[in-house]
Amino acid sequence: MSAHPLITTAPDSGLVMPPGEGRTLRAAAQHVTFKVTGGRSRFSSSFEVLVPPGFDVGAHVHARSEELFYVLEGELDVLAFEPRVRTADGWRGWQSPNGERVVRATPGTVILVPPGCPHAFANPTGAPARMFFQSSPPPNHERYFEELLEILSADGPVDREAIASLRRRYDIEQLTPLRHDPPT
């Protein structure tokens, strides 16, 4: 993290994280900037995530984690419900028993995901999307992102088995695969 007059390091001080600040991890499939880590908060880790065109995180469930997403720029298809039927090939056609369907989230949309709730996001557009993301409790998602971006930075297609193994270690039950199929 670079020095900035608003960033404090004393443990008993608050934190003001200016735009463009924080540790950023980059891969073609995703950019993640750590805004508030488990070292600063007992309750949640916070990230800014750039979601490129063609990225699909895949439907998944956390047994213990709660997540909150806030769309800042662009558009994302999002899921946050238990479907009538889980299908392994894709989540965009899922429907809940009471009729909920996948929605197109635009700037200002908030998505809250309690533990045990299937959820996903994908960027079906030709432009990047940006969202603010919180995960509670910290710091597992921080470590997860570090390892995920390392896998996604490798040359060649996404290593689905490496991602499946990673997700099993971090309280993530994968329901449909993570994909990154950028438009050509």
Buried (B, 14 or more C-beta within 10 A) or exposed (E): EEEEEEBBEEEEEEBEBEEEBBEBBEBEBBBBBBBBBBEBBEEBBBBBBBBBBBBBBBBBBBEEBBBBBBBBEBBBBBBBBBBEEEEEEBBBEBEBEEEBEBEEBEEEBEBEBEEEBBBBBBBBBEEBBBBBBBBBBBBBBBBBBEBBBEBBEEEEEBEBEBBBEBBEEBBBEBBBBBBBEEEE
